[in-house]
Amino acid sequence: MFLEAHKLTKAYASNGRRVEVLRGCDLSIEKGEMVAIVGASGVGKSTLMHVLGSLDVPDSGTVHLGGKALFELSEHARTRLRNETIGFVFQFHYLLPEFTAAENVAMPLMIGRMERAEALRRAEKLLADLGLSERGSHLPSQLSGGEQQRVAVARALVTEPTLVLADEPTGNLDTANSEELVSVFRHLHEERDLTSVIVTHSRDVALVCDRTFYMEEGRLRI
């Protein structure tokens, strides 16, 4: 398996009490799959995604990515693996308002010390693939909500990750923009041979995925 989680648990303290969010989650995903995790708000979907992406550490359990046990790695090694292997798409696009669409997409490459001209060239090519060839020089405030989220997808893919974790990527979009984004995402998933996990409350989004897991009370079921 390319991505495998076993008996994940995670709890938080809230108002002096312990709240169990993950209660023994098991998940196995093969390379190249596009998988949906569906559930109502507050059942632990985002927490699970953060743990799968090593943005958060579980209280117990294991996550293996490409055969590597994430939480047996040093923090430095885990960060490096995450930066080189995983692309994240969130419900809120988190674009930097003072930078153009192309600069936002190129930012991870420039942070990784790629030459600015080359980083922008790659960003502009990816924006063109997402139907935004004429929007590269626009600021986020000059883009529609759907365009902003497509820029966020481009930013997640510009480092050429093998795994994409998307947390409610259509949550703030209307039906038309949601359908367009999912269609584009599915195309890029296949074209780039990605493994993708989409956390969503939308059954329509889940329909375009290869498999769907349902999350209830901190546990997953098929």
CORLINMO-V236039 format. One record per backbone hydrogen bond with DSSP energy under -0.5 kcal/mol. NH is the residue of the N-H (numbers start at 0). CO is the residue of the C=O. E is the energy in kcal/mol with one decimal. If there is no record, write none. Layout:
[[NH/CO/E] [NH/CO/E]]
//
This chain:
[[1/28/-1.2] [2/28/-2.2] [3/63/-2.5] [4/26/-3.3] [5/61/-2.5] [7/24/-2.3] [8/59/-2.1] [9/21/-1.8] [11/18/-2.4] [13/16/-3.4] [16/13/-1.5] [18/11/-3.5] [18/16/-0.5] [19/17/-0.6] [20/9/-2.9] [20/18/-0.6] [21/9/-2.0] [22/217/-2.6] [23/7/-2.7] [24/7/-2.0] [26/4/-2.3] [28/2/-3.0] [32/29/-1.9] [34/32/-0.5] [34/195/-3.0] [35/210/-2.5] [36/197/-2.7] [37/35/-0.5] [37/212/-3.1] [38/199/-1.1] [42/39/-1.2] [47/43/-2.4] [48/44/-2.2] [49/45/-2.5] [50/46/-2.1] [51/47/-2.8] [52/48/-2.1] [53/50/-1.5] [54/49/-2.5] [55/49/-1.5] [58/8/-2.4] [59/8/-1.2] [61/5/-1.9] [63/3/-3.1] [64/67/-2.6] [65/1/-3.3] [67/64/-1.7] [69/62/-2.4] [69/67/-0.9] [71/68/-1.7] [72/68/-0.6] [72/69/-1.1] [77/73/-2.7] [78/74/-2.4] [79/75/-2.3] [80/76/-2.5] [81/77/-2.5] [82/78/-2.5] [83/79/-1.9] [84/80/-1.8] [85/81/-2.3] [86/162/-2.6] [88/164/-2.3] [92/90/-0.5] [96/94/-0.6] [98/95/-1.6] [100/137/-2.3] [101/135/-2.5] [103/99/-2.6] [104/100/-2.2] [105/101/-2.4] [106/102/-1.1] [108/105/-0.7] [109/105/-2.3] [110/106/-2.8] [111/107/-1.3] [112/109/-1.8] [113/108/-2.4] [118/114/-2.6] [119/115/-2.7] [120/116/-1.9] [121/117/-2.3] [122/118/-2.2] [123/119/-2.8] [124/120/-1.8] [125/121/-2.1] [126/122/-2.5] [127/123/-1.9] [128/124/-1.8] [129/125/-1.2] [130/127/-1.8] [131/126/-3.2] [134/131/-1.9] [137/134/-1.6] [139/98/-0.7] [141/138/-2.0] [142/139/-1.9] [147/143/-2.6] [148/144/-2.0] [149/145/-1.7] [150/146/-2.1] [151/147/-1.8] [152/148/-2.0] [153/149/-2.4] [154/150/-2.4] [155/151/-1.8] [156/152/-1.6] [157/153/-1.4] [159/156/-2.2] [161/84/-1.8] [162/84/-2.3] [163/194/-2.6] [164/86/-2.7] [165/163/-0.5] [165/196/-3.0] [166/88/-3.2] [166/164/-0.5] [167/165/-0.7] [167/198/-3.1] [170/167/-1.7] [172/169/-1.9] [177/173/-2.6] [178/174/-2.5] [179/175/-2.1] [180/176/-2.5] [181/177/-2.4] [182/178/-2.1] [183/179/-2.4] [184/180/-2.8] [185/181/-2.5] [186/182/-2.0] [187/183/-2.5] [188/184/-2.5] [189/185/-1.9] [190/186/-2.7] [191/187/-2.5] [192/189/-0.8] [193/188/-2.4] [194/161/-1.9] [195/32/-2.6] [196/163/-2.6] [197/34/-3.1] [198/165/-3.5] [198/196/-0.6] [199/36/-2.6] [199/197/-0.5] [202/200/-0.6] [205/201/-1.6] [206/202/-1.4] [207/203/-0.5] [207/204/-1.2] [208/205/-1.6] [209/33/-2.9] [210/33/-1.1] [212/35/-3.1] [213/220/-3.7] [214/37/-3.0] [215/213/-0.5] [215/218/-2.5] [217/42/-1.1] [218/215/-1.5] [220/213/-2.2]]
//
